[in-house]
Amino acid sequence: GKVKLYPAAADMGSAAPENSVQVEAGREAVWSVQNELPTVSAVDTSHALAWQRGILDYVNEPLGSAIEDINRYSSRKILIRDTAVENIVFSGTVFVDATDAWVRALPKLFPLEVVVDEQGNYLLVARNSAG
């Protein structure tokens, strides 16, 4: 199908608000604080729904945004201390049953270190800030 999207603050009354958007199957809507209406575009549904198979795919995603998503599946919380780490652009695949291995591999790919804090959380820090 189709879904109709509208801002949460909209008063529905008897009709959908003027700033609502209808999104059909095979399309996605991305809302940003800068725009009144979301951007609607085509989406590869096999990629978008990969999470249902335990696969999280990212393409040019800020690492901080990917981490927010990955934390839903990780056995340990992943925290970021540095804005530089948060803004690293990440493209790749994360298997939800292997998030620990993925986190431990990050220093091989990016200028960051992984530290385990007192609560057992993973803390990602810029390599020049570690220690």
VOPAGU-2260 file (C-alpha; in pm, 1 decimal, decimal comma):
REM VOPAGU-2260
SITE   aa  ch    i         X         Y         Z
SITE  GLY   A    0       0,0       0,0       0,0
SITE  LYS   A    1      -4,0     356,9      81,5
SITE  VAL   A    2      36,1     560,1     397,5
SITE  LYS   A    3     -34,9     924,3     469,3
SITE  LEU   A    4     225,5    1106,7     676,0
SITE  TYR   A    5     182,9    1434,3     860,3
SITE  PRO   A    6     365,3    1618,9    1138,8
SITE  ALA   A    7     288,6    1492,2    1489,1
SITE  ALA   A    8     171,1    1839,0    1593,7
SITE  ALA   A    9     -95,4    1845,7    1320,9
SITE  ASP   A   10    -455,9    1868,2    1439,1
SITE  MET   A   11    -626,9    1592,3    1240,1
SITE  GLY   A   12    -984,5    1704,8    1293,9
SITE  SER   A   13   -1198,4    1546,7    1022,2
SITE  ALA   A   14    -945,3    1567,8     738,1
SITE  ALA   A   15    -573,0    1519,2     689,8
SITE  PRO   A   16    -374,8    1841,2     727,8
SITE  GLU   A   17    -257,5    2027,9     418,9
SITE  ASN   A   18     103,6    1941,7     487,3
SITE  SER   A   19      43,4    1566,0     475,4
SITE  VAL   A   20     222,1    1347,1     220,8
SITE  GLN   A   21     109,6    1016,8      75,4
SITE  VAL   A   22     382,7     755,1      34,0
SITE  GLU   A   23     334,7     444,4    -177,8
SITE  ALA   A   24     508,2     107,3    -160,7
SITE  GLY   A   25     865,4     119,9    -288,3
SITE  ARG   A   26     916,6     480,6    -172,7
SITE  GLU   A   27    1046,7     631,6     149,0
SITE  ALA   A   28     993,3     961,4     324,9
SITE  VAL   A   29    1269,4    1141,1     513,8
SITE  TRP   A   30    1169,7    1432,5     734,3
SITE  SER   A   31    1420,5    1696,6     836,5
SITE  VAL   A   32    1381,7    1988,0    1072,9
SITE  GLN   A   33    1466,6    2229,8     791,5
SITE  ASN   A   34    1172,4    2129,0     570,0
SITE  GLU   A   35     799,5    2145,2     632,7
SITE  LEU   A   36     742,0    1841,9     409,2
SITE  PRO   A   37     948,2    1522,4     387,8
SITE  THR   A   38    1158,2    1428,7      89,7
SITE  VAL   A   39     998,6    1130,8     -84,8
SITE  SER   A   40    1212,2     909,0    -305,7
SITE  ALA   A   41    1234,4     558,1    -446,7
SITE  VAL   A   42    1393,8     297,1    -222,5
SITE  ASP   A   43    1541,1     -46,7    -284,6
SITE  THR   A   44    1302,8    -246,0     -65,8
SITE  SER   A   45    1536,5    -546,0     -37,9
SITE  HIS   A   46    1798,0    -310,5     108,8
SITE  ALA   A   47    1550,1    -122,7     327,7
SITE  LEU   A   48    1399,1    -441,7     470,2
SITE  ALA   A   49    1726,2    -631,6     519,1
SITE  TRP   A   50    1691,7    -579,0     896,5
SITE  GLN   A   51    1416,2    -841,6     889,8
SITE  ARG   A   52    1687,0   -1094,2     792,9
SITE  GLY   A   53    1926,2    -971,6    1062,0
SITE  ILE   A   54    2125,5    -752,8     824,3
SITE  LEU   A   55    2174,0    -378,7     870,3
SITE  ASP   A   56    2293,3    -205,5     553,3
SITE  TYR   A   57    2425,4     149,7     547,2
SITE  VAL   A   58    2529,1     368,7     255,3
SITE  ASN   A   59    2708,2     697,3     328,8
SITE  GLU   A   60    2551,7     718,0     674,2
SITE  PRO   A   61    2705,9     918,1     959,3
SITE  LEU   A   62    2850,4     663,8    1203,2
SITE  GLY   A   63    2655,4     827,0    1487,2
SITE  SER   A   64    2327,9     761,8    1307,7
SITE  ALA   A   65    2424,0     402,3    1228,8
SITE  ILE   A   66    2522,2     347,6    1594,3
SITE  GLU   A   67    2178,3     469,3    1710,2
SITE  ASP   A   68    2025,0     199,5    1492,6
SITE  ILE   A   69    2278,3     -73,4    1580,2
SITE  ASN   A   70    2223,1     -12,6    1953,0
SITE  ARG   A   71    1877,6    -168,3    1913,4
SITE  TYR   A   72    2049,0    -501,2    1845,2
SITE  SER   A   73    2380,1    -482,9    2030,8
SITE  SER   A   74    2430,4    -678,3    2352,5
SITE  ARG   A   75    2637,2    -383,2    2482,3
SITE  LYS   A   76    2548,8     -19,5    2437,1
SITE  ILE   A   77    2775,5     164,7    2194,2
SITE  LEU   A   78    2852,3     524,7    2291,3
SITE  ILE   A   79    3038,3     795,9    2102,4
SITE  ARG   A   80    3238,0    1060,8    2287,8
SITE  ASP   A   81    3372,3    1264,2    1994,4
SITE  THR   A   82    3188,2    1459,1    1725,7
SITE  ALA   A   83    3464,6    1360,5    1482,6
SITE  VAL   A   84    3374,8     993,0    1533,6
SITE  GLU   A   85    3002,3    1064,1    1517,0
SITE  ASN   A   86    3042,9    1228,1    1174,9
SITE  ILE   A   87    3257,1     956,4    1012,2
SITE  VAL   A   88    3079,4     845,2     695,2
SITE  PHE   A   89    3005,4     472,4     707,4
SITE  SER   A   90    2900,5     238,4     428,9
SITE  GLY   A   91    2876,9    -128,2     505,4
SITE  THR   A   92    2682,6    -419,5     643,9
SITE  VAL   A   93    2636,4    -511,7    1008,9
SITE  PHE   A   94    2497,6    -852,0    1105,5
SITE  VAL   A   95    2279,7    -815,1    1415,5
SITE  ASP   A   96    2417,4   -1135,2    1566,4
SITE  ALA   A   97    2776,9   -1010,0    1531,0
SITE  THR   A   98    2768,9    -649,7    1656,4
SITE  ASP   A   99    3051,4    -712,8    1906,4
SITE  ALA   A  100    3285,6    -828,5    1628,4
SITE  TRP   A  101    3181,1    -531,4    1413,7
SITE  VAL   A  102    3259,3    -281,0    1691,5
SITE  ARG   A  103    3597,8    -442,8    1760,8
SITE  ALA   A  104    3685,0    -415,5    1388,0
SITE  LEU   A  105    3611,9     -41,2    1363,7
SITE  PRO   A  106    3965,7      72,7    1463,6
SITE  LYS   A  107    4102,5    -117,0    1161,8
SITE  LEU   A  108    3883,7      92,4     931,6
SITE  PHE   A  109    3860,1     431,1    1100,4
SITE  PRO   A  110    4078,8     660,1    1316,4
SITE  LEU   A  111    3911,0     561,5    1640,5
SITE  GLU   A  112    3962,3     344,3    1944,0
SITE  VAL   A  113    3712,3     122,1    2123,1
SITE  VAL   A  114    3722,8     137,7    2501,8
SITE  VAL   A  115    3502,9     -63,3    2738,5
SITE  ASP   A  116    3374,4     161,6    3018,4
SITE  GLU   A  117    3293,9      68,8    3381,5
SITE  GLN   A  118    2940,8     -40,2    3285,6
SITE  GLY   A  119    3065,2    -265,5    3004,6
SITE  ASN   A  120    2953,8     -29,1    2726,9
SITE  TYR   A  121    3163,5      23,4    2416,7
SITE  LEU   A  122    3294,8     380,2    2399,5
SITE  LEU   A  123    3417,4     502,2    2060,0
SITE  VAL   A  124    3674,4     782,2    2080,8
SITE  ALA   A  125    3889,1     952,0    1818,5
SITE  ARG   A  126    4229,8     783,3    1805,0
SITE  ASN   A  127    4412,1    1104,0    1908,0
SITE  SER   A  128    4173,7    1134,3    2211,7
SITE  ALA   A  129    4213,3     777,4    2337,7
SITE  GLY   A  130    4395,1     719,1    2657,7
